[in-house]
């Protein structure tokens, strides 16, 4: 009897033997423990000493100010340096996340669909494959079609990527770790992330290719359509919290129900689960990922709106895709899973940003799992699913949430 999915292919080479695979996984976990173990000790030590990472940032700011005054520099110089620190961290996260998520997606695809390549190519479970892909894209020639609108063709990837940068601004990565605490943070993220649709239209139109144009129009129709139930699905959360601020919504979820259940909005009866399910489906649809990738349907449109792109221009589209995947999961964490709050008080020794990234990565895992589990939907059925199913249910959910709030106010 087969002991696992890999054994049905047979052991073509010794490296495919179950013992060899188990040994590689064991060595991988030991290597990860050696890398992240000391880091975890440092993080927990900082948490125990300062209590909050924001206090560490305050100490850094005070040290920079004292050093600037000692050197006779104007007061705005250390303030500008301190302001650049979170900007650099966000930019680093934005660029590092796609590399990690591409590698993670290859590993999940390998297990779900029994793909041998990602299991064997590159050292340490294929981690070098992502690096090789990045180098390849950097070295590839930038080809622009002769009949293309060169400026539109050039600016399209930029218009897609820039909103992804800006949309990270109001995110709360943990207690005290807020880039810009906007009162309208939720609305800001929804509005700015929707601007990428313009870039997809520009890519399709500027390429002077009928397949690219169709892909851009499909992407615009899909993103605009699914944006409506996505925004409506968040109204119950805003109604319960009484604010549009992401940090305010996260703080509204502190505490326990009945002494044991976290007060996260995902646990609100019926309304919370329906709202999150609609939000998650629409998030996957807005990133043009399977099963909603009609804008890049290879069997119909070659490669859709990015057919005429190569090199780093091509890579920018996928960098933006993974950035939006992480952004959607991060917003879901803030709105439905309490942000960086621990579920129970005895777990508060774990830093809030660790909780935040753990919850976000769990949602990213499910988004990736969807891609390698479900087939692509047909265009008409995809649009019908939005307008005839998700939109009515999102409106019903808002009505039920309003009724529950009125009942509690009695």
N, C-alpha and C positions, 0 to 999 in steps of 0.2 A: 504494500500500500504506500502511496506517495506520502512523504513526510512534510511536504510544503509545496508551494506553487512552482519553485524552481526545479524540483525533482522531476516534473513531468517532461522536461526537455532533455533529461539525461545528462550525464557527466561527460561532456565532450572533452574537457581538459581537466587536469587535477585542480585547477583553481575554482572549478564549479562544484567540487565536492562539498557536501553539507558541513563537514568539519572545517574546511578551508574558509567557507563563508562565515561560520560562527567565530572562527579565530580572528578574521578581519574585523568583525563587529566588536568583538571583545577588545581588541587593540585600539579600535577607534574610540570606544567609550573611555578607555584608560587615557588616551591622548587628550580627549576633551576634558576629562577630570584634571589632568595636569595643567591644562591651559586656563580653565575657568575656575578651578579650585582656589588658587591664590587671589584671583580677581574677586571672587565671592567673599573671601575673608576680608579683603580691603574694603569692599562696599559695605559689609555688615559692620566693620569697625568704624567707618565714617558715620554710619547711621546711629550707632550706639553713642558715639562721642558728641555729635552735633545734633542728632535728633531729626534733622531735616536737611536735605541737600541744598535748599535755598540759603541756609546759613553758611554753607561752604562758599557759595557764590558771593555772599555778602562779605566774608572774610577776604576773598580774592579781591573784591572791589576796594575794600579798605586798604589792603596791602598795596595795590596799584596806586591809590590816591596818595598814600604816604610816600611811596617811592617817587611819584611825580613831583610832589612838593619838595622833596629832598633834592631832586635834580633841577629844581627851578622851572618846571614845566607848567603851562597853564592847566587849570583844573579840568578843562574839557578833554584834554589828551587821555588821562586814565579813564575818564567816563566813556570816551569813544572806544578805547581798547576793551573795556568791560562789556560794552554793547556788542562788540564784534564776536565775543566768545560764544553766546548762544547762536548767533547767525552761522558761525563756522560749524558748530555742532549739528545744526539742522541741515546745512549743505552736505556735511559728511554723511549724515544718515540718509539723505536723499540719494547720494551716489552709491553708498554701500549696500542699501537695501535691495536694489535690483540684482546685484551680484549674488547676494545670499539667497534671494528668493528664486532666482533662476536655477541655482544648484539644488535648492530644496525641491523645486518643481521636478527636476530631473530624477531625483531620488524617489519622490512619490509616484511619478509615472512609471519608474522601473518596477516598483512593487505592485502597483495596481494592474498594469498591463503586461507584466512579465517581460520587460525590455532588458536585454542583456547589456547594451551599450553603456548606459549610465552606471551600471554596477561594476564595470570593469575598466572604463576609460578614465585615465587621470588617477594620480595617487590620492590616498585618503578618501576613498569612495567618490572619485570623480571631481574633487574640489578644484583640480587644476584645469578641468575642461572649461569652466566658466572663465578662468583667466585667459585661456587660449582663445576663446570666442571673443573676448574683449580686445585682445591684441589683433586678432584677425580683422575685426571691424575697424580698428584704428588705421590699419594699413591698407584697407581696400580703397580703390579709386572712387572718387565722388563723380558719378555720372549724371548729367542733366540732359534730358531729351532735347533734340534740336528745336522742336516746336513748342516746348514748354514756356510758360511765363516764368522767367528765371527768378524774379524777386518774390513772387508768390510761392514758387517751389522752394526757395531758400527759407522764407519766413515761416512756412507751415509748421515744421518741427518745433521751432522756437515758440510759436503761439500755443502749441500743445503742451510744452514742458513748463513754461513760465508760470501758468496758473497753478500747476502742481506745487511749485516752490511757495507761492504766495498763500495757498490754502493751508499750509502747515502752520501759519503764523499764530492763530488763536488756539491751537491744540494744547491741552494740558497733559503733559507727560508724567505727571505725578504731583504730589502735594508740594506746592511752591514752584513747580516747573512749568510755567506758562509763558509762552513767547510774548503774546500780546493779549491781555485779558479783555476782550471786546464784549460789550453788553449784548451785541448781536452776533456772537461767534458762530452759532449754528447756521444762521442765515448767511453769514459771510462765506463759510465753507461750501454750502450748497450753491451759492451764486457764482463764486470764483471757479469752482471745479467745473461748472457747466460751460465756461468759456472755451474749454478745449474743443468743443464742437466746431467752433469757427476754424480752428487749425485743421481739423479733419476735412472740412469743406474746402479749405484752401489747398490742401494736399491733393484732393481729387480733381479740383478745377485747374490748378496750376500745372498738373502733369500732362495735360493735353492727351489724355488717354481715356477711352470710354469706360474701361473696366475701373480705372481709378475714380472717375466721376461718379459711376454708380456706387462704388464703395463709399465715397464721401457722402453722397445723398442718403444711403442706407444708414450710415453712422449717425448722421444728423437726425434723421427720423427716429431712430431707436433711442438716442440719448435724450432728445427732447420729450419723447413719449414717456420713457421710464422715469424721467425727472419728476413728473407730476405725482404719481403715487409714492415716490420716495420722499418727497417733501411732506405730503399729506400724512404719511405714516409716522412722521416725527412730531406732528401736532399734539397727540396725547402726552408725549413726554414733556413738551413745552408747557402744556396745560397743567400737568401735575407739579412741575418744578416752579412754574411761575416766572421763568426767565429764559432768555435765549443764549445766555453765557454758558459755554461748555464747562468751565470750572464751577459755575453755580449749579448746573444740572448734576455734576458729579458730587458736589457737596450735599445736594438734596437727597442723595441715595445712601447717606451714612446712617448707621443704626441697624437694628434687627427687627424682624417681625416675629412675634410669639417667642422671642428670646433665642431663636436659633437660625432663622432664615434671613439671609442678607436682604436689606431693603433696596435691592436693585430693581430697576424698572422692568427687567426681563421677567421678574417673578410676579408682577401684577397680574391678577387672574384674567385670563383670556386676552385682554387688551394688550398687555405687554408682549405676549408671545406672538400675536398676530402682527403687531407693529414691527417687531424685530424681524420676523420672517419676511415681510414685505420689503423692509429696508435692505435686508441681505440680498434678496433676489434682485432688486433694482440696482444695488451696488455692483453685483456681478454683471448685470446687463450694461451698465454705463461704462464699464471697463472693456467692453467688446470681447469678452472671454467666452469660451464654450460654456454652456450651450447657446450663447447669445452672440456668436461671432459672425453674424451675417455680413458685416462690413468687410471681413477679410476671408470670406468663403472661398477657399482655394479651388473647389470643384466648380465654382461658378464665375468668380471674378479674378482669377489668377492669384493675386494677393490683395485685392481691394485698393484702398486709397494709398497704400505704400508700395504699389507695384513698381513705380519708377524711381524708387529711392535705394541708395546703396551706402555702404560705409557708415560713418557716424550719424548721418541724417536718418538712416534706417534704424540705428540703435537708439536714437532719441525717442522715437515713437514707443519702443518697448520699455525704455527707461521710464517714460511717463506712465505707461500702463501699469507697471509694477509699483510705481510711486502712488498711483491712484488706488491700487489694491490695498496697499498698506494704509493709506489715508482713510479709505472707507472702513477698514477694520478698526483703526484708531478712533474714528468718530463713533462707531458702534460701541467700543469700549467705554467711551465717555458718557454716552447717552443711555446705555442699557445695562452696563456691567459695573457701574460705580467708579469708573475711571481707575485711578491708582490705589483705591482703598482696598484694604485686606477684607476678606469676607467675615473674619472674626477677630476680636481684639488680641487674642493670644498669638496671632500671626503678624502683629504690627512690627516685630523686629525685622521683618523682611522689608526693604525699602519700597516706597510707593511706586517708583519708576520700574522696579522689577515686576511688580504686580501688573502695571500698565502694559509693559511689553509682553509679559506672559499671556495676558488675556488677548492682546492684539494678535500675537503669533498663532494662538489657537484658532482664531477666526480666519486668519490667512490660510491656515492648513485646510480648513473646510472649503474655502474658495478654490484652492488648488485641487482639492479632491473632486470638486464638482466637474472641473475641466476634464479629468481623466475617467469620469464615470458616466456622464450623460452625453448622448449624441447631439449634434447641432439641430436646432429647431428650424422649421421652414419659415420663410419671411412672413407670410400671411398669418401663420399660427402664432408667431412671436408677437406681432402687433395685436392680434386678438387677445392674447393672454394678458397684455398690458391693459387694454381699454375695456375688455369685457370681464376681467377677473380681478386683477390687482387694484385697479382704480375703484370699482364699487366696494370692494372689501375694505380698502383704506378709508373710504367715506363712512362706511358702517362702523368701523373701528373708532373713528372720531366721535360719532354719535353716541356709541356705548360709553366711551371715556367721559363725555360730557354728562351723561346720565349718572354715572358712578360718582362724579364730583358733586353733582347736585344732591344726590342721595346722602353723601357724607356730610354735606353742609346743613342738612335738616336738623 
